[in-house]
Amino acid sequence: MDFTIPKELELLKNMTRDLVKKELEPVANDVEEQSKIPEHLVEKMKQLGYFGLTVPPEYGGSGLGLLGYSLVIEELAKTHIAFFLLISTNNSIGGKPIVSFGNEEQKKKYLPRLATGEWRTAFALTEPEAGSDAASIKTTAVRDGDHFVLNGTKHFITGGPYADVFIVVALTDKKLRARGGISCFIVEKGTPGFSVGRVHRAMGLAGSQQSDLIFKNCRVPASNLLGKEGQGFGVAMDALDHGRIVAGADALGAAEKLLELSVEFAKQRVTFGKPIAERQAIQWMLADMATEIYATKMMLYHAAWKADQGEDVAREAAMVKLYGTEMANRVADKALQIHGGIGYMKEYPVERMYRDLRVTRIWEGTSEIQRLVIAKELLKES
Ligand SMILES: Cc1cc2nc3c(=O)[nH]c(=O)nc-3n(C[C@H](O)[C@H](O)[C@H](O)COP(=O)(O)OP(=O)(O)OC[C@H]3O[C@@H](n4cnc5c(N)ncnc54)[C@H](O)[C@@H]3O)c2cc1C
């Protein structure tokens, strides 16, 4: 076994670490307070190619596999989550369906613009009455000549208010549903009959927005069907497998940062005449944090590497998402405990990271749903 990270990926990881340290982390508090990433940093990330990391080179991207992309996200996750969310849809659940299932015409039209960051994407599966049970969506797409007419409401869609291109999952056959009755469409902002509905107010995630999307007799050209008619559930699940590994990378990076902050703090905080780092109660928390981080890192790198070999990773992706995000929440809780009262205050990043990490156990499939996926795969095999 060779655990060495390829040189070019290591360089990319280091470049991201530098960017985070020198330019992104210093503005993290401003992003939180103003709920906005400074425009010059959005431009910088566009110029450095961060929007097209996973887009194939022939369409203007860097063509990174999941391992390379995960290494970048691990570093980016060490600062405000807004930076991860800024680039993650184009590189994962928004762009991946076009990379994997788009026809040549669709790839030529959309991917170069996603790679430069000129256009941003959103992935629209969830509905008010269909979250975990995604196959019970109600949004319909009915063929009418060379168009499909979409009707329905999507919900909690990250990037809804500002995305330019939406991957929309809809029912084309109510009887077949997930077994050939669901299709995916590329819907552009400004398509008549499509509008952004209410914008949600979230517990955290400053700098990004989630909203409803409303489709009222929205006519989408049939040429915007992504993949074959009826193949949409598979398209969505493929995107989610990718997204779940990336969610693990985000959780890993955030947990590593929380551990680093906790070690630093424990060494300098003195109580009863000694730094708290010298107390076994604190050392055990640090040791448990480090151990779980190490376990996640090994799972993540292995699953990402396996996906890059072209193997099916549905089970591993669910395991990485489940273990990684639950781990990061446990680490955030311990980090806050180690920091004591100051950990609860907004002056320290622990408070913000604790809140922002909470959603990682919910989005892209809750922890309960990951367990269902893992169990289903296990029982299928036996
Ligand atoms: C901040 C944020 C951003 C999001 N971004 C997007 C996005 O960009 N695109 C998108 O399509 N969606 C997005 N979502 C939606 C997200 O994927 C769903 O919220 C999630 O899948 C859960 O669905 P739900 O909220 O309807 O919960 P429900 O499905 O109603 O679940 C409620 C509870 O019941 C549990 N549960 C449900 N079924 C079972 C079962 N069979 N067995 C055991 N427990 C079960 C769940 O685990 C959960 O604890 C986002 C959500 C949030 C909060």
The ligand as a Gaussian input file, in Angstrom:
#p B3LYP/6-31G(d) Opt

LIG

0 1
 C      -29.059000      24.510000       4.954000
 C      -29.663000      23.499000       4.048000
 C      -29.277000      23.477000       2.709000
 C      -29.859000      22.561000       1.823000
 N      -29.518000      22.601000       0.490000
 C      -30.183000      21.797000      -0.393000
 C      -29.951000      21.901000      -1.807000
 O      -29.114000      22.696000      -2.275000
 N      -30.676000      21.110000      -2.640000
 C      -31.595000      20.234000      -2.189000
 O      -32.223000      19.567000      -3.002000
 N      -31.840000      20.115000      -0.848000
 C      -31.162000      20.867000       0.051000
 N      -31.406000      20.749000       1.398000
 C      -32.410000      19.814000       1.866000
 C      -31.847000      18.636000       2.646000
 O      -31.213000      17.737000       1.786000
 C      -33.026000      18.005000       3.417000
 O      -33.373000      18.924000       4.456000
 C      -32.697000      16.653000       4.007000
 O      -32.546000      15.695000       2.985000
 C      -33.773000      16.168000       4.997000
 O      -35.055000      16.310000       4.481000
 P      -36.196000      17.032000       5.371000
 O      -35.651000      18.317000       5.846000
 O      -37.440000      17.074000       4.554000
 O      -36.400000      16.093000       6.618000
 P      -37.372000      14.818000       6.696000
 O      -37.165000      13.955000       5.513000
 O      -38.754000      15.296000       6.964000
 O      -36.812000      14.080000       7.984000
 C      -37.147000      14.491000       9.314000
 C      -36.422000      13.547000      10.273000
 O      -36.889000      12.197000      10.088000
 C      -35.798000      11.347000       9.810000
 N      -36.234000      10.310000       8.884000
 C      -36.893000      10.498000       7.708000
 N      -37.130000       9.314000       7.133000
 C      -36.620000       8.361000       7.953000
 C      -36.557000       6.941000       7.909000
 N      -37.047000       6.245000       6.887000
 N      -35.959000       6.292000       8.923000
 C      -35.437000       6.976000       9.978000
 N      -35.471000       8.324000      10.074000
 C      -36.056000       8.995000       9.067000
 C      -34.719000      12.243000       9.215000
 O      -33.443000      11.673000       9.337000
 C      -34.913000      13.486000      10.062000
 O      -34.271000      13.299000      11.288000
 C      -30.814000      21.636000       2.305000
 C      -31.167000      21.651000       3.668000
 C      -30.603000      22.560000       4.524000
 C      -31.033000      22.541000       5.964000

